[in-house]
Amino acid sequence: MPFSRPQILVRRLAASAALILSSITLLAADEQAAPVMSQMGVAKAIVAAFDTIFAGPHASMRAVHGQGVLCEGIFTAAASAKSLSRATHFQGTAVPIVVRFSNFASIPTRADGDPGSSPRGMAIKFILPDGEDTDIVAHSYNGFPVSTPEDFLSFLKAVGAKDPQLLASFLATHTAAKTFIEAPKPAPLSYATEAFYGVNAFRFINAHGIEQYGRYRIEPVAGQAHLSASEAALRAPDYLSQDLSERLKVAPVEFRLLLQLPAPGDPILDGSATWAEDRPVLEIGTLTLRTLAPPGSQQPQFFTPLNLVSGIASSGDPLLVARTRAYRISLERRSNSAVARD
């Protein structure tokens, strides 16, 4: 069924408020059980390390993936999705979605075509009919530099250090981080022509209690297309948001939501270890983006990988908790800023 913009906005704001409260409660309980260097302390240090890299914090701007554009649309599950998970949005009825595309760097003046704007981000919020919502947070690189929150903090400190030898030393002992740094990350022709990958695995449970691990993949129906460095340098500073606006005036933008399944022995708790391309991939559904969200509506949005619903559970990957804590810290900080910035 079609959803009007007022319906989507009301549901989105109500769901976001509920999510913030539940996230604070859940993470506070988790902190009490944490025996290490206040794991919240690690998350705070991660946010501070991003500030060092991006010369922040910048007023009301996310600590990372600060520049973005927000869209609205619907998600329609594939017929096979319900056999994977009992989650409400996998049962076949179309649900509203809010999708945020973003550049990596949180520097207000960083152009879309700048190499530091990659990898790109795609965050999806599914607005469910019972008042709940659930999220997917993905980026345009298949993998992650490290496997633990502590190593991620060390990696960011090395990247932000003035001494290049510190980064070289870190990369010499962390293969995945070296691969991440050296991998080509070309600017997309459009957000509508970029593929995105979930960093961490999740556990999916169907109506019969059968469980299956998997990692999200999001592929553009229009196909992937990128620019050379020289082509990207000639584009307008905000060419990606301009392009998306123009595309949506003509037709919806669509993505296929997929799930890559592991083979026996594939690492489940290590987001830095990608699974081989010959692993099975299931079609979960279609994301159909129809319009840009109203100006100013990005500010209250909170996307986190641990905003889950019945039928989808954490894999236990420690980075999931660290990422959620860091996003919460960033949310609280920008919410307290006097100047709003999308």
Secondary structure, DSSP 8 states (H G I E B T S, - for coil): ----HHHHHHHHHHHHHHHHHHHHHHHHHHHHH--SSTHHHHHHHHHHHHHHHTT---TT--SSS-SEEEEEEEEEE-TTHHHH---GGGSSS-EEEEEEEE-S---TT--TTSGGG-S-EEEEEEE-TTS-EEEEEEESSSS-S-SSHHHHHHHHHHHH-S-HHHHHHHHHH-HHHHHHHHS----BS-GGG--EEESS-EEEE-TT--EEEEEEEEEETT---B--HHHHHHS-TTHHHHHHHHHHHHS-EEEEEEEE---TT--SS-TTS---TTS-EEEEEEEEEEEE--TT-STT----TT---TTEEE---HHHHHHHHHHHHHHHHHHT-SS---
